[in-house]
């Protein structure tokens, strides 16, 4: 379970704690510890274990924010690891032009994301950045699937109005 979902939980935590790697790693550890202690209460229904882990991580991050042990906010820096950090994994490293364009596009996306409400931002993060299904997102956000679809639709429409048109080749 850890090998399959640790990266997903880390990316989610890293984003939610403002890019603080140490806090994100602590959140991952605590998430899997809590999951292990509560595994008997988990009801398996397919791929939902990832959503269950995200829910545990989300609740732990809320606990941290309430206790004041960590300053949590949505980042204005990069969400994802840079290409340099992934060279060893066999990923093709883009050229300098691609890197600059990607950075500009990412900055524009982050700026547009920051204008969304908290629920819309979390919905978009879970659906598109974390790759969760509508059902998994609904479970993680403790909402009905229809509510997640509505949040997603409103968020995507807002982002479409704010983001520039795609660049041509």
JOQUI-V944510 format. One record per helix or strand of 2 or more residues. SS is the DSSP state (2 for helix, 1 for strand). FROM is the first residue (numbers start at 1). TO is the last residue. Records with the same first field share a line. If there is no record, write none. Layout:
SS = FROM-TO ; FROM-TO
//
This chain:
2 = 2-16 ; 21-41 ; 49-67 ; 83-89 ; 96-114 ; 118-129 ; 134-141 ; 145-162
//
